[in-house]
């Protein structure tokens, strides 16, 4: 869990507001901001060879002049790129 998600999980309401509509609003706000965080970090994750799609991995490998060996597992190729 990264720092932003920890901060979201650490948000608590005062005891007199921890029921009913304010609690639902807090849960909805947590889900919303977690989704926004995913949208913001998605482009950055695409340039990580360990997590990107195989098509983009091939593009990164081409850019770095790395070719895949015959029969090389995808995980090993990701590490080399």
Secondary structure as UniProt FT lines:
FT   HELIX           3..9
FT   HELIX           15..17
FT   HELIX           21..45
FT   TURN            46..47
FT   TURN            49..51
FT   HELIX           54..63
FT   TURN            64..65
FT   TURN            70..71
FT   HELIX           74..80
//
